[in-house]
Amino acid sequence: MREKSEPRRARRRPVRPALTAAFALAAGLALAACRDTSVVNEAGAPATPAATAGPASSPAAAPSPAASAPPPAPSPATPAEGPGPAATPGGGRHRQPTMTNAPIQYSPAKIPTPTPEPFAPQPTPTVVVKEGKVVQQWPAPPEAGQLVNPVKNRPNAAETGRALYLQKCVDCHGREGKGNGWMSRTVARAPTNLASQMVQANTDGELFWKVTNGRPPMPAHRARFDDEQRWYIVAFLRTLK
């Protein structure tokens, strides 16, 4: 039995390499056919027969009338319509504002009406003259009367002093110095009417000394204003009537 089976195996062995070679040849032919029918150019698009044939086999293409004609000019927008809608980064569209040559009209600023003082002015102190000088209820030392205001003749000295006065003094003495500010009824002693004859009879040095040192309930303003600022306040006090 072994001697009969061995010749069959020997006959089958040459058949397998032949089949393998036939299948390989068929696959190679099919692959070559696919390559010939789907030629792709460098840009990734299928090449046309004219492109694959080469420059010698195809004549130069003549430009079409549509390609040679210049593009139509866009129609300008009329001033009434303005520019068209513009695309926004978010995908929406909005109309650009229409630009005009008309001058911009500015309305004058409205000056607010100052609110009236909450209380009536303080009465004017009784003036007593002795030896040609008004007797002060709150006298300053004699050396204070010799001080001279160094900012008296400066431009806008009174306006600068008024701005400082409105920071700290207006609450008790009021905007016009009549002693009727909103805090005038909350202090132990009523604020002095700074426009009175008695106060205006003080020299600039005496007023400077009183503003600097104060008298309860009036605080000492040397801790709030420097020397120059207090002299400006004195310049403003001279304008009170």
VOBA-1610 file (N, C-alpha, C; in pm, whole numbers, padded with zeros to 5 digits, always signed):
BEGIN
Met+00083-00121+00000Met+00000+00000+00000Met+00086+00126+00000Arg+00189+00133+00072Arg+00277+00247+00076Arg+00342+00272-00060Glu+00377+00164-00132Glu+00443+00184-00261Glu+00350+00244-00363Lys+00218+00215-00358Lys+00124+00271-00454Lys+00092+00418-00424Ser+00089+00462-00298Ser+00051+00601-00264Ser+00162+00700-00289Glu+00284+00664-00283Glu+00394+00757-00301Glu+00399+00815-00441Pro+00375+00738-00553Pro+00376+00801-00685Pro+00268+00906-00701Arg+00150+00892-00640Arg+00045+00996-00648Arg+00091+01126-00586Arg+00151+01119-00469Arg+00200+01241-00404Arg+00306+01309-00491Ala+00386+01231-00555Ala+00488+01290-00640Ala+00430+01361-00759Arg+00314+01309-00812Arg+00253+01375-00925Arg+00182+01506-00885Arg+00131+01515-00761Arg+00058+01636-00716Arg+00153+01754-00683Arg+00273+01731-00648Arg+00364+01836-00604Arg+00390+01940-00713Pro+00410+01906-00841Pro+00437+02011-00939Pro+00317+02098-00971Val+00195+02055-00935Val+00075+02131-00971Val+00063+02260-00887Arg+00096+02259-00760Arg+00077+02374-00669Arg+00160+02496-00709Pro+00288+02484-00741Pro+00361+02604-00785Pro+00306+02664-00913Ala+00255+02582-01001Ala+00199+02634-01125Ala+00074+02717-01099Leu-00014+02668-01009Leu-00134+02746-00975Leu-00098+02878-00909Thr-00003+02875-00821Thr+00040+02999-00752Thr+00091+03102-00850Ala+00170+03057-00949Ala+00223+03149-01048Ala+00113+03206-01135Ala+00011+03123-01167Ala-00099+03172-01250Ala-00179+03279-01178Phe-00209+03254-01051Phe-00282+03355-00973Phe-00203+03485-00960Ala-00075+03481-00940Ala+00008+03602-00929Ala+00008+03681-01057Leu+00013+03608-01172Leu+00013+03677-01301Leu-00120+03748-01325Ala-00230+03680-01290Ala-00362+03742-01308Ala-00378+03867-01220Ala-00331+03858-01097Ala-00341+03973-01007Ala-00259+04091-01058Gly-00141+04060-01115Gly-00058+04168-01168Gly-00122+04235-01287Leu-00186+04157-01374Leu-00253+04217-01489Leu-00371+04304-01445Ala-00447+04257-01348Ala-00560+04337-01299Ala-00515+04467-01235Leu-00406+04465-01159Leu-00355+04586-01095Leu-00307+04686-01199Ala-00240+04635-01306Ala-00193+04725-01410Ala-00309+04790-01483Ala-00417+04712-01504Ala-00534+04769-01571Ala-00599+04880-01487Cys-00603+04856-01357Cys-00662+04960-01269Cys-00579+05087-01271Arg-00448+05075-01274Arg-00361+05194-01276Arg-00379+05272-01405Asp-00397+05202-01519Asp-00411+05272-01646Asp-00543+05349-01654Thr-00647+05295-01591Thr-00778+05359-01603Thr-00800+05469-01501Ser-00719+05476-01396Ser-00737+05579-01291Ser-00606+05650-01267Val-00562+05727-01365Val-00439+05805-01350Val-00471+05932-01272Val-00395+05965-01167Val-00417+06081-01081Val-00299+06175-01097Asn-00330+06303-01118Asn-00222+06400-01133Asn-00169+06441-00997Glu-00071+06533-00994Glu-00006+06571-00869Glu-00100+06644-00776Ala-00199+06715-00830Ala-00291+06791-00745Ala-00395+06705-00681Gly-00407+06574-00719Gly-00505+06486-00658Gly-00626+06467-00742Ala-00644+06536-00858Ala-00760+06521-00944Ala-00726+06429-01059Pro-00822+06352-01113Pro-00794+06261-01225Pro-00746+06340-01344Ala-00641+06287-01410Ala-00583+06355-01525Ala-00670+06333-01647Thr-00686+06436-01728Thr-00765+06427-01851Thr-00680+06366-01960Pro-00741+06314-02067Pro-00663+06256-02176Pro-00567+06356-02237Ala-00606+06484-02244Ala-00515+06584-02303Ala-00393+06604-02217Ala-00410+06599-02083Ala-00297+06618-01994Ala-00202+06501-02000Thr-00253+06377-02010Thr-00167+06259-02012Thr-00101+06241-02146Ala-00159+06297-02254Ala-00101+06278-02385Ala+00025+06359-02403Gly+00044+06468-02327Gly+00166+06547-02340Gly+00140+06669-02425Pro+00230+06768-02423Pro+00209+06893-02496Pro+00218+06875-02647Ala+00289+06773-02697Ala+00305+06757-02841Ala+00181+06702-02907Ser+00097+06624-02836Ser-00017+06557-02896Ser-00144+06637-02891Ser-00151+06751-02815Ser-00275+06828-02803Ser-00249+06972-02837Pro-00331+07035-02922Pro-00312+07178-02954Pro-00346+07266-02836Ala-00295+07393-02835Ala-00323+07487-02725Ala-00469+07525-02726Ala-00529+07525-02609Ala-00671+07557-02597Ala-00691+07706-02612Ala-00788+07747-02693Ala-00818+07889-02714Ala-00899+07942-02598Pro-00872+08064-02550Pro-00951+08120-02438Pro-01093+08143-02480Ser-01184+08111-02390Ser-01326+08129-02416Ser-01363+08275-02403Pro-01470+08320-02472Pro-01511+08462-02460Pro-01545+08502-02318Ala-01602+08409-02241Ala-01639+08443-02102Ala-01518+08464-02016Ala-01410+08387-02043Ala-01290+08402-01961Ala-01215+08529-01993Ser-01217+08574-02122Ser-01142+08693-02161Ser-01212+08823-02126Ala-01342+08820-02106Ala-01416+08943-02075Ala-01386+08989-01934Pro-01366+09121-01907Pro-01340+09169-01768Pro-01463+09154-01682Pro-01444+09132-01553Pro-01560+09117-01463Pro-01639+09245-01454Pro-01769+09237-01440Pro-01851+09359-01432Pro-01821+09437-01306Ala-01817+09570-01318Ala-01789+09657-01203Ala-01909+09660-01110Pro-01882+09655-00978Pro-01995+09660-00884Pro-02061+09796-00887Ser-02192+09796-00875Ser-02268+09920-00877Ser-02250+09993-00746Pro-02215+10124-00746Pro-02194+10198-00619Pro-02324+10217-00544Ala-02312+10212-00411Ala-02431+10231-00327Ala-02465+10378-00321Thr-02590+10407-00324Thr-02638+10545-00318Thr-02625+10598-00176Pro-02611+10732-00157Pro-02600+10785-00020Pro-02719+10754+00066Ala-02837+10738+00005Ala-02955+10711+00087Ala-02952+10569+00141Glu-02898+10476+00058Glu-02900+10338+00102Glu-02785+10308+00196Gly-02665+10369+00170Gly-02550+10341+00253Gly-02489+10208+00213Pro-02378+10167+00273Pro-02314+10040+00241Pro-02401+09924+00281Gly-02380+09814+00212Gly-02461+09694+00236Gly-02426+09628+00367Pro-02498+09524+00404Pro-02472+09455+00530Pro-02337+09387+00527Ala-02268+09391+00636Ala-02137+09329+00648Ala-02147+09208+00738Ala-02064+09107+00705Ala-02068+08983+00782Ala-01992+09003+00912Thr-02044+08951+01020Thr-01981+08957+01150Thr-01908+08827+01176Pro-01809+08827+01270Pro-01738+08702+01298Pro-01829+08590+01343Gly-01940+08618+01406Gly-02028+08514+01455Gly-02119+08457+01349Gly-02113+08508+01228Gly-02198+08455+01123Gly-02318+08543+01092Gly-02352+08637+01180Gly-02465+08725+01155Gly-02426+08840+01063Arg-02518+08924+01030Arg-02493+09037+00942Arg-02555+09162+01004His-02490+09275+00984His-02541+09400+01036His-02513+09510+00933Arg-02591+09615+00938Arg-02573+09726+00846Arg-02477+09827+00906Gln-02383+09873+00824Gln-02289+09973+00869Gln-02359+10108+00879Pro-02319+10193+00975Pro-02384+10324+00989Pro-02356+10412+00869Thr-02455+10491+00830Thr-02442+10582+00716Thr-02364+10706+00759Met-02257+10737+00687Met-02173+10851+00719Met-02228+10974+00646Thr-02245+11081+00719Thr-02294+11206+00661Thr-02195+11317+00691Asn-02202+11422+00614Asn-02116+11538+00633Asn-02181+11648+00714Ala-02298+11622+00769Ala-02367+11724+00847Ala-02294+11747+00979Pro-02277+11870+01025Pro-02209+11895+01154Pro-02290+11843+01270Ile-02219+11797+01373Ile-02285+11744+01492Ile-02334+11860+01578Gln-02458+11852+01619Gln-02518+11957+01701Gln-02503+11920+01849Tyr-02443+12009+01926Tyr-02425+11988+02069Tyr-02524+12077+02144Ser-02595+12016+02236Ser-02686+12093+02320Ser-02610+12149+02439Pro-02636+12269+02481Pro-02563+12326+02595Pro-02590+12247+02722Ala-02485+12233+02804Ala-02499+12158+02929Ala-02593+12232+03024Lys-02676+12155+03089Lys-02771+12213+03183Lys-02704+12225+03319Ile-02701+12346+03372Ile-02641+12370+03503Ile-02747+12339+03608Pro-02719+12245+03698Pro-02820+12212+03798Pro-02846+12328+03893Thr-02968+12345+03930Thr-03006+12450+04023Thr-02964+12411+04164Pro-02886+12494+04233Pro-02841+12456+04367Pro-02959+12446+04463Thr-02952+12346+04546Thr-03058+12327+04645Thr-03044+12433+04754Pro-03154+12483+04808Pro-03145+12585+04913Pro-03089+12527+05042Glu-03032+12615+05120Glu-02980+12572+05250Glu-03096+12524+05338Pro-03072+12422+05421Pro-03182+12365+05499Pro-03231+12457+05611Phe-03146+12552+05655Phe-03185+12636+05768Phe-03165+12783+05734Ala-03225+12868+05817Ala-03211+13013+05798Ala-03071+13057+05841Pro-03020+13166+05784Pro-02887+13214+05824Pro-02882+13250+05972Gln-02764+13236+06029Gln-02743+13275+06168Gln-02748+13427+06181Pro-02798+13477+06292Pro-02804+13623+06309Pro-02665+13683+06314Thr-02656+13807+06270Thr-02528+13877+06271Thr-02493+13918+06414Pro-02372+13886+06459Pro-02334+13924+06596Pro-02333+14076+06614Thr-02363+14117+06733Thr-02362+14260+06764Thr-02219+14313+06758Val-02201+14422+06688Val-02068+14479+06669Val-02045+14585+06776Val-01936+14570+06848Val-01894+14667+06949Val-01758+14720+06909Val-01747+14849+06896Val-01622+14913+06856Val-01558+14977+06979Lys-01431+14947+07000Lys-01358+15003+07112Lys-01220+15047+07063Glu-01192+15177+07086Glu-01066+15236+07043Glu-01046+15219+06892Gly-01156+15233+06819Gly-01149+15227+06673Gly-01136+15088+06616Lys-01158+14986+06696Lys-01143+14850+06648Lys-01260+14767+06698Val-01309+14678+06610Val-01422+14592+06646Val-01376+14490+06750Val-01453+14482+06856Val-01421+14387+06962Val-01464+14248+06917Gln-01373+14155+06919Gln-01400+14020+06874Gln-01444+13932+06991Gln-01548+13854+06969Gln-01589+13757+07071Gln-01487+13643+07082Trp-01414+13618+06974Trp-01307+13515+06974Trp-01180+13584+06925Pro-01106+13644+07016Pro-00988+13721+06974Pro-00870+13630+06940Ala-00791+13673+06842Ala-00667+13604+06807Ala-00550+13674+06875Pro-00438+13608+06895Pro-00322+13672+06960Pro-00269+13788+06875Pro-00207+13886+06938Pro-00161+14005+06863Pro-00066+13971+06748Glu+00021+13872+06768Glu+00117+13839+06662Glu+00049+13785+06535Ala-00072+13731+06550Ala-00143+13679+06433Ala-00185+13792+06339Gly-00213+13909+06396Gly-00255+14021+06312Gly-00146+14073+06221Gln-00021+14036+06245Gln+00090+14085+06164Gln+00117+13995+06042Leu+00049+13882+06032Leu+00072+13790+05920Leu+00010+13846+05793Val+00077+13825+05681Val+00031+13873+05551Val-00002+13753+05464Asn-00115+13763+05394Asn-00158+13654+05306Asn-00069+13649+05182Pro+00010+13541+05163Pro+00101+13536+05047Pro+00031+13504+04915Val-00093+13458+04918Val-00163+13421+04793Val-00273+13521+04759Lys-00277+13633+04828Lys-00387+13727+04811Lys-00399+13779+04669Asn-00286+13808+04606Asn-00288+13867+04473Asn-00270+13765+04361Arg-00277+13641+04391Arg-00264+13539+04287Arg-00395+13528+04208Pro-00386+13497+04076Pro-00509+13481+03998Pro-00591+13363+04050Asn-00722+13382+04055Asn-00816+13278+04097Asn-00788+13228+04239Ala-00732+13314+04324Ala-00706+13272+04462Ala-00837+13244+04536Ala-00937+13330+04515Ala-01065+13310+04583Ala-01136+13184+04533Glu-01126+13156+04403Glu-01190+13035+04350Glu-01124+12909+04405Thr-00991+12913+04418Thr-00921+12798+04477Thr-00962+12780+04623Gly-00973+12890+04694Gly-01015+12880+04834Gly-01158+12831+04847Arg-01244+12870+04754Arg-01383+12823+04760Arg-01390+12672+04740Ala-01309+12617+04649Ala-01308+12472+04629Ala-01264+12400+04756Leu-01167+12456+04828Leu-01124+12395+04955Leu-01230+12414+05063Tyr-01292+12529+05063Tyr-01398+12557+05161Tyr-01513+12457+05146Leu-01548+12424+05024Leu-01659+12331+05001Leu-01626+12188+05041Gln-01500+12159+05068Gln-01463+12024+05110Gln-01495+11999+05257Lys-01466+12096+05344Lys-01478+12072+05488Lys-01564+12175+05562Cys-01571+12299+05514Cys-01636+12406+05590Cys-01783+12421+05559Val-01827+12378+05441Val-01963+12405+05397Val-02067+12332+05481Asp-02033+12220+05542Asp-02131+12142+05617Asp-02188+12222+05734Cys-02107+12305+05798Cys-02155+12384+05912Cys-02185+12529+05872His-02095+12591+05797His-02109+12734+05767His-02196+12761+05645Gly-02229+12661+05564Gly-02313+12682+05447Gly-02233+12732+05327Arg-02295+12728+05210Arg-02226+12767+05087Arg-02190+12915+05085Glu-02271+13000+05147Glu-02246+13143+05148Glu-02189+13191+05281Gly-02150+13096+05368Gly-02088+13133+05495Gly-02184+13190+05597Lys-02315+13168+05580Lys-02414+13228+05670Lys-02438+13144+05796Gly-02362+13036+05813Gly-02378+12954+05934Gly-02501+12865+05932Asn-02551+12832+05813Asn-02674+12753+05803Asn-02654+12626+05720Gly-02539+12562+05736Gly-02517+12434+05670Gly-02602+12324+05730Trp-02599+12206+05670Trp-02688+12098+05714Trp-02649+12043+05851Met-02526+12071+05898Met-02483+12026+06031Met-02492+12136+06136Ser-02543+12253+06097Ser-02540+12367+06190Ser-02631+12345+06310Arg-02732+12261+06299Arg-02823+12236+06411Arg-02784+12113+06493Thr-02672+12050+06459Thr-02630+11930+06532Thr-02510+11955+06621Val-02454+12075+06619Val-02335+12105+06700Val-02377+12182+06824Ala-02289+12181+06927Ala-02322+12244+07055Ala-02333+12395+07043Arg-02244+12457+06964Arg-02248+12603+06944Arg-02278+12630+06798Ala-02368+12722+06771Ala-02407+12753+06634Ala-02287+12810+06559Pro-02268+12770+06433Pro-02156+12824+06354Pro-02171+12975+06334Thr-02060+13042+06326Thr-02058+13187+06310Thr-02095+13225+06167Asn-02166+13334+06154Asn-02196+13390+06024Asn-02069+13457+05972Leu-02000+13392+05876Leu-01872+13441+05828Leu-01885+13567+05744Ala-02006+13598+05698Ala-02026+13719+05619Ala-02057+13840+05707Ser-02059+13824+05838Ser-02095+13933+05928Ser-01981+14034+05936Gln-02015+14154+05984Gln-01916+14260+05998Gln-01809+14225+06099Met-01846+14153+06205Met-01749+14117+06308Met-01641+14026+06252Val-01679+13926+06173Val-01578+13834+06117Val-01493+13906+06013Gln-01556+13988+05929Gln-01481+14055+05824Gln-01389+14164+05880Ala-01410+14203+06007Ala-01322+14302+06069Ala-01187+14243+06107Asn-01174+14111+06105Asn-01045+14047+06135Asn-00948+14071+06020Thr-00821+14078+06052Thr-00719+14084+05948Thr-00702+13946+05885Asp-00631+13940+05771Asp-00608+13810+05708Asp-00530+13717+05801Gly-00436+13774+05875Gly-00358+13692+05967Gly-00444+13636+06080Glu-00537+13717+06131Glu-00625+13668+06238Glu-00719+13559+06186Leu-00773+13575+06067Leu-00857+13470+06009Leu-00777+13342+05986Phe-00651+13359+05940Phe-00566+13242+05917Phe-00541+13169+06049Trp-00517+13244+06156Trp-00492+13181+06286Trp-00615+13105+06333Lys-00736+13161+06314Lys-00858+13094+06359Lys-00887+12970+06275Val-00866+12978+06145Val-00887+12859+06061Val-00786+12751+06098Thr-00665+12790+06133Thr-00560+12693+06164Thr-00587+12622+06296Asn-00625+12695+06400Asn-00635+12637+06534Asn-00776+12592+06570Gly-00878+12659+06516Gly-01015+12620+06546Gly-01054+12649+06690Arg-01182+12626+06716Arg-01236+12637+06852Arg-01359+12547+06859Pro-01364+12457+06957Pro-01476+12361+06962Pro-01611+12433+06954Pro-01699+12377+06873Pro-01690+12250+06799Pro-01620+12260+06665Met-01564+12375+06630Met-01491+12387+06503Met-01356+12320+06517Pro-01320+12227+06426Pro-01191+12158+06437Pro-01077+12247+06390Ala-00957+12209+06429Ala-00836+12278+06383Ala-00802+12227+06242His-00806+12317+06145His-00789+12275+06006His-00643+12262+05965Arg-00549+12282+06059Arg-00409+12257+06024Arg-00384+12109+05997Ala-00473+12023+06050Ala-00460+11880+06023Ala-00526+11840+05891Arg-00606+11928+05832Arg-00677+11896+05708Arg-00620+11969+05587Phe-00569+12092+05607Phe-00514+12170+05498Phe-00374+12218+05535Asp-00288+12230+05436Asp-00155+12285+05462Asp-00164+12438+05470Asp-00048+12503+05493Asp-00048+12648+05513Asp-00102+12721+05390Glu-00056+12684+05273Glu-00098+12754+05151Glu-00247+12736+05127Gln-00299+12617+05152Gln-00442+12595+05132Gln-00525+12679+05229Arg-00480+12695+05352Arg-00555+12776+05449Arg-00553+12924+05409Trp-00443+12970+05350Trp-00441+13108+05302Trp-00540+13125+05187Tyr-00554+13024+05103Tyr-00654+13032+04995Tyr-00796+13040+05054Ile-00821+12966+05161Ile-00953+12973+05225Ile-00979+13114+05277Val-00877+13177+05334Val-00892+13316+05382Val-00925+13408+05265Ala-00862+13387+05150Ala-00893+13469+05032Ala-01039+13453+04991Phe-01093+13333+05006Phe-01234+13315+04974Phe-01324+13380+05078Leu-01287+13375+05205Leu-01370+13436+05309Leu-01386+13586+05287Arg-01290+13650+05224Arg-01298+13792+05196Arg-01406+13824+05094Thr-01453+13728+05020Thr-01556+13754+04918Thr-01697+13738+04974Leu-01713+13691+05097Leu-01845+13670+05154Leu-01906+13804+05194Lys-02031+13823+05160Lys-02101+13947+05193Lys-02234+13915+05262
//
